[in-house]
Amino acid sequence: MKNFESFSVLCWANRAKADVNGLLPVYARVTVMGKRAEISLKKKVSPDKWDAKSGFMTGNSNDTRLFNKHLISVNNDLHAIYMDFKQRGLHLTAEDVKNKYLGIEAVRRSLLEVFDEHNKNVEELVGKDFVKGTHTKYETIRTKVAEFIAYKYGKKDLYLDTLEYSFITAFEHYLKVHDNISHNVVMSYIKRVKRIINIAVHNRWITFNPFTAFVCTTKKTTRTELEEDELTALEEKKFAIARLEEVKDCYLFSCYTGYAFVDAFKLTPEHLVVGKDGEMWVNTSRTKSKIEANVPLLPKAIAIINKYKDHPVCLANSKILPMKSNQKMNAYLKEISDLCGINKNLTTHTARHTFATTVTLENDVPIESVSKMLGHTKITTTQLYARVKEKKVSRDMKSLKTRMGKCSDAA
């Protein structure tokens, strides 16, 4: 039988399935890229009339000629199906050729269809395996992909088997130029798109991930945190508007504990414990990594907890803080920074940076302790949050000079 690249057809008689009369069922074996699929031809042959080497019956009888003519027809039909797939630029498997021959229509899955199924599964597992923010991120990316498909291709969706490497590079360009999204955020979007395509590959809806060769990179960024004077200005500012005062205090709580928004949001009175040292601690684990992030509470953090222990929202939801949604928190923080004269884009995550740098490291708390409280598994991760500033370097060197001076005097 003739071959086209990695495609072949072999007709063979299965001796293991001989019937009571000793006749052997005949199959056509289709092989694509080393993967096989077998098709029953609904015909049987006597073992003494079958030539395994040629894949045909032996003899010159009319029945033999008709049988072999049918095998040739099957072979030609299968090759025609394969060539049709190839000419249309479609990726195929041996199962695809088999199903087409048998008249079984293959279900072509689309990109947004797979996205929707994935996002629905994530939504159903919120509170179990995922946090709500994870579902929100995937929904955002799904929207971006849909907008890109409409913009670039003028369509509502694309079939998975039509996707090429150029799709992901064009998507990257679109997000950066059209939506003005930063490089690192774009890379996080693309990582998740690649993850969706891998799901399709694992389910055999497509044979390979066309985006595998795309390497996601990250650029170093300068992380924002409050300086000591800015933190003091925020602490001393009193707001007559309750929502602003509450958001300010919730933000300050994260500055004093290092908890990300999602971790501070879930805290209940049960998370507050008295440690072996007799001090008040928060015992919990990070929602993102499930790593323990137990923190001994500073007096200012305890004062905030006490301030809201009888707050209606806290009582109704068994929470220690009257925290709003992350979106509302960030919106109100912009208003608060303006009113406090802080010329920085405050978000719920800058509080975590402030704890790592201004509150702890600049006050000589060892980076190993800071890393433990932040719930990091590697010191290098903590170093990304906590930049050692010139004033701390200066203070450390002055201390060293003093010690060296004392040693010289003693000598």
C-alpha positions in Angstrom: 0.0 0.0 0.0 1.3 3.5 -0.8 2.4 6.0 1.8 2.0 9.7 2.2 4.5 11.1 4.7 3.5 9.7 8.1 0.3 8.1 6.8 -0.2 4.4 5.9 -2.9 1.8 5.4 -2.6 -1.9 6.0 -5.2 -4.5 5.4 -4.8 -7.6 7.6 -6.6 -10.7 8.8 -6.9 -11.1 12.6 -6.1 -14.7 13.4 -6.9 -14.2 17.1 -10.6 -13.6 16.2 -11.2 -16.7 14.0 -14.9 -17.7 14.0 -16.2 -21.3 14.6 -15.5 -22.1 10.9 -11.9 -20.8 11.1 -12.6 -17.7 9.0 -10.6 -14.6 9.9 -12.1 -11.1 10.1 -10.3 -8.5 7.9 -9.4 -5.0 9.1 -7.9 -1.9 7.6 -5.3 -0.4 9.9 -4.8 3.3 9.5 -1.6 4.8 10.9 -0.9 8.6 11.3 2.2 9.8 13.0 2.7 6.4 14.6 -0.8 6.3 16.1 -3.2 3.6 14.9 -6.9 3.1 14.3 -8.5 -0.1 13.0 -11.6 -0.4 10.8 -13.6 -3.6 10.6 -14.3 -4.2 6.9 -17.1 -6.6 7.7 -15.5 -9.4 5.6 -13.9 -12.7 6.5 -11.3 -14.8 4.7 -10.0 -18.3 5.0 -6.4 -18.3 6.5 -5.0 -20.4 3.7 -6.2 -17.9 1.1 -4.7 -14.8 2.8 -1.3 -13.4 2.0 -0.3 -11.4 5.0 2.7 -9.8 3.2 0.7 -8.3 0.3 -2.5 -7.7 2.3 -4.6 -9.4 -0.4 -6.3 -12.8 -1.0 -4.5 -15.3 -3.2 -6.1 -17.1 -6.2 -7.9 -16.2 -9.4 -11.5 -16.9 -8.6 -14.2 -14.3 -9.2 -14.8 -14.1 -5.5 -11.1 -13.4 -4.9 -11.0 -10.7 -7.5 -14.1 -9.0 -6.1 -12.7 -9.3 -2.5 -9.3 -7.7 -3.6 -11.1 -5.0 -5.6 -12.9 -4.0 -2.4 -9.7 -3.8 -0.5 -8.2 -1.6 -3.1 -11.3 0.6 -3.0 -11.0 0.9 0.8 -7.3 1.8 0.5 -8.0 4.5 -2.1 -10.9 5.9 -0.1 -8.8 6.2 3.1 -5.9 7.9 1.2 -8.4 10.3 -0.4 -9.7 11.3 3.1 -6.2 11.8 4.3 -5.3 14.0 1.3 -8.4 16.0 1.8 -7.5 16.8 5.4 -4.0 17.7 4.3 -5.1 20.0 1.5 -7.4 21.9 3.8 -4.5 22.3 6.2 -6.3 20.5 9.0 -4.5 18.6 11.7 -5.7 15.0 11.9 -5.3 11.7 13.7 -5.8 8.1 12.7 -9.2 8.3 14.5 -10.2 11.3 12.4 -9.6 9.3 9.2 -11.4 6.3 10.6 -14.4 8.4 11.7 -14.6 10.1 8.3 -14.6 6.8 6.5 -17.3 5.4 8.7 -19.4 8.5 8.3 -19.0 9.5 11.9 -18.8 13.3 12.0 -16.0 14.5 14.2 -17.1 17.2 16.7 -15.0 20.3 16.0 -14.5 22.2 19.2 -14.0 26.0 19.2 -11.7 28.1 21.4 -14.3 30.0 23.3 -16.4 26.9 23.7 -13.5 25.3 25.6 -12.9 28.5 27.5 -16.5 28.5 28.6 -16.4 24.9 29.8 -13.2 25.5 31.7 -14.5 28.7 33.3 -17.7 27.0 34.4 -15.7 24.2 36.1 -13.6 26.8 37.9 -16.7 28.7 39.0 -18.2 25.5 40.5 -15.0 24.9 42.5 -14.7 28.4 43.9 -14.3 28.0 47.7 -12.9 24.5 47.2 -10.0 24.5 44.8 -10.1 28.1 43.6 -10.8 31.6 44.9 -13.3 33.9 43.2 -10.5 36.0 41.8 -9.2 33.1 39.7 -12.5 32.7 38.0 -12.7 36.4 37.5 -9.3 36.4 35.8 -10.3 33.6 33.4 -13.5 35.4 32.5 -11.5 38.6 31.8 -9.1 36.7 29.5 -12.0 35.0 27.8 -13.5 38.4 27.0 -10.2 39.7 25.7 -9.8 36.6 23.4 -13.4 37.1 22.1 -12.7 40.8 21.4 -9.5 39.9 19.6 -11.1 37.3 17.4 -13.8 39.8 16.4 -11.2 42.5 15.7 -8.6 40.3 13.9 -10.8 37.7 12.1 -14.3 39.3 12.0 -15.7 36.2 13.6 -17.4 35.2 16.9 -15.2 32.2 17.5 -12.5 30.0 15.9 -12.2 26.3 15.6 -9.3 24.8 17.5 -7.9 23.0 14.4 -7.6 26.4 12.6 -5.4 28.0 15.3 -1.8 28.7 14.4 1.3 30.2 16.1 0.5 33.5 14.4 -2.7 33.8 16.5 -0.9 34.1 19.8 1.8 36.5 18.5 -1.0 38.7 17.1 -2.9 38.4 20.4 0.1 39.7 22.3 0.5 42.6 19.9 -3.3 43.4 20.2 -3.2 43.5 24.0 -0.2 45.7 24.2 -1.1 48.2 21.4 -4.9 48.1 21.3 -5.6 47.6 25.0 -2.4 49.2 26.3 -1.8 46.3 28.7 1.7 46.0 30.3 4.0 43.2 29.2 3.8 41.1 32.4 0.0 41.2 32.5 -0.1 40.2 28.8 2.2 37.3 29.6 -0.1 36.1 32.4 -3.0 36.2 29.9 -1.1 34.2 27.4 -0.1 31.6 30.0 -3.7 30.9 30.7 -4.6 30.8 27.0 -1.9 28.1 26.5 -3.4 26.3 29.5 -6.8 26.2 27.8 -5.3 24.8 24.6 -3.4 22.1 26.6 -6.8 21.0 28.0 -8.0 20.6 24.4 -4.9 18.6 23.5 -5.3 16.3 26.6 -8.9 15.7 25.5 -7.7 14.9 21.9 -9.8 17.7 20.4 -6.6 18.8 18.7 -3.4 16.9 18.2 -0.9 19.5 19.6 -0.7 22.9 21.1 0.1 25.4 18.3 1.3 27.9 21.0 3.9 25.7 22.6 6.9 27.5 21.0 5.7 30.8 22.4 7.9 31.6 25.5 6.3 33.8 28.1 8.8 36.2 29.6 8.6 38.7 32.5 10.2 42.1 33.0 11.5 43.4 36.3 9.2 46.0 37.8 9.5 48.5 40.5 7.1 47.7 43.3 5.3 50.5 45.1 5.1 50.8 48.9 4.5 53.6 51.4 7.5 55.3 52.9 7.5 55.8 56.7 6.2 59.4 56.4 3.4 58.4 54.0 2.4 55.6 56.3 2.3 58.0 59.2 0.2 60.5 57.2 -2.3 57.8 56.4 -2.5 56.6 60.0 -3.1 60.2 61.3 -5.7 61.0 58.7 -9.3 60.8 60.0 -12.2 60.5 57.6 -15.7 61.6 58.5 -17.1 59.4 55.7 -17.4 55.9 57.1 -16.5 54.0 53.9 -13.2 55.8 53.6 -12.3 55.3 57.2 -13.0 51.6 56.9 -11.0 51.2 53.7 -8.1 53.1 55.2 -8.1 50.9 58.3 -8.3 47.7 56.3 -5.5 48.8 54.1 -3.4 49.7 57.2 -4.1 46.3 58.7 -2.4 44.7 55.6 0.5 47.1 56.0 1.0 45.8 59.6 0.5 42.1 58.7 1.5 41.6 55.1 -1.7 39.9 54.2 -2.9 40.1 50.6 -6.5 41.3 50.1 -8.0 37.8 49.7 -6.2 36.5 52.8 -7.3 39.5 55.0 -10.8 39.3 53.6 -11.3 35.7 54.9 -10.0 36.3 58.5 -12.5 35.5 61.2 -12.2 35.7 65.0 -11.2 31.9 65.0 -8.0 32.9 63.2 -6.9 35.0 66.2 -4.9 32.9 68.7 -2.6 33.5 71.7 0.9 32.1 70.8 3.4 30.3 73.0 5.0 33.7 73.5 1.8 35.0 75.1 1.2 37.4 72.2 -1.8 37.7 69.9 -1.2 36.0 66.5 -3.2 35.4 63.3 -2.9 31.7 62.3 -3.9 31.1 58.7 -2.6 30.0 55.3 -2.3 31.9 52.1 -5.3 31.3 49.8 -3.1 31.3 46.7 -0.5 28.7 47.8 -2.0 27.1 50.9 1.3 27.9 52.7 1.1 28.9 56.3 1.4 32.6 56.9 1.1 33.0 60.7 1.9 36.5 61.9 2.3 38.0 65.4 0.1 41.1 65.6 1.6 44.5 66.1 -0.3 46.8 68.5 -1.6 48.9 65.7 -3.1 45.8 64.0 -4.7 44.8 67.2 -6.2 48.2 67.7 -7.8 48.0 64.3 -9.3 44.6 65.1 -10.7 46.0 68.4 -12.1 49.0 66.6 -14.3 46.9 64.4 -15.2 44.0 66.7 -18.8 45.3 67.1 -19.2 46.5 63.5 -22.5 45.2 62.0 -20.8 43.8 58.9 -18.2 42.0 61.0 -20.8 40.5 63.4 -23.1 39.5 60.5 -20.3 37.7 58.5 -18.1 36.6 61.4 -15.2 38.6 60.1 -12.6 40.7 61.9 -12.6 43.5 59.3 -15.5 45.2 57.4 -13.7 44.7 54.0 -15.3 45.6 50.8 -14.7 44.0 47.4 -11.2 44.3 46.0 -12.5 46.5 43.2 -14.1 48.9 45.6 -11.1 48.9 47.9 -8.8 49.9 45.1 -11.3 52.6 43.9 -11.6 54.1 47.3 -7.8 53.9 47.9 -7.3 56.3 44.9 -9.6 58.8 46.7 -7.8 58.3 50.0 -4.3 58.8 48.5 -5.4 62.1 47.0 -6.9 63.3 50.3 -3.7 62.3 52.1 -1.4 63.9 49.5 0.2 60.6 48.7 1.3 60.7 45.1 1.2 57.0 44.5 -1.2 54.5 43.0 -2.3 52.7 46.1 -3.8 49.2 45.6 -4.5 46.4 48.1 -1.2 44.8 47.1 0.9 47.9 47.9 0.1 47.2 51.5 1.8 43.9 51.3 4.9 45.6 49.8 4.8 48.2 52.6 4.8 45.5 55.3 7.8 43.7 53.6 9.9 46.8 53.2 8.9 49.8 55.3 7.4 48.0 58.4 9.7 45.0 58.7 13.0 45.0 56.8 13.7 48.7 57.3 13.3 48.0 61.0 15.9 45.2 61.0 13.5 42.3 61.0 15.5 39.4 59.3 14.4 38.6 55.8 14.0 34.9 56.9 11.3 36.0 59.3 9.7 38.3 56.8 9.6 35.5 54.2 7.9 33.2 56.8 5.2 35.8 57.6 4.6 36.5 53.9 4.0 32.7 53.3 6.9 32.5 50.8 8.8 29.2 50.3 11.9 30.9 48.8 13.9 33.9 50.1 14.3 35.0 46.5 10.5 35.6 46.3 10.6 37.8 49.3 13.5 39.8 47.8 11.2 40.8 44.9 8.9 42.5 47.4 11.5 43.9 49.7 14.1 46.3 48.2 16.8 47.3 50.7 16.9 51.1 50.5 19.8 53.5 50.7 18.8 54.8 54.0 19.0 51.3 55.6 22.3 50.7 53.9 23.5 54.0 55.3 22.2 53.1 58.8 23.9 49.7 58.7 27.2 51.1 57.6 27.1 53.8 60.3 26.6 51.0 62.9 29.5 49.1 61.4 31.7 52.2 61.5 30.8 52.7 65.2 31.7 49.1 66.1 34.9 49.3 64.2 35.7 52.6 65.9 35.2 51.0 69.3 37.5 48.2 68.3 40.2 50.6 67.2 39.9 52.6 70.5 40.2 49.4 72.5 43.4 48.4 70.6 
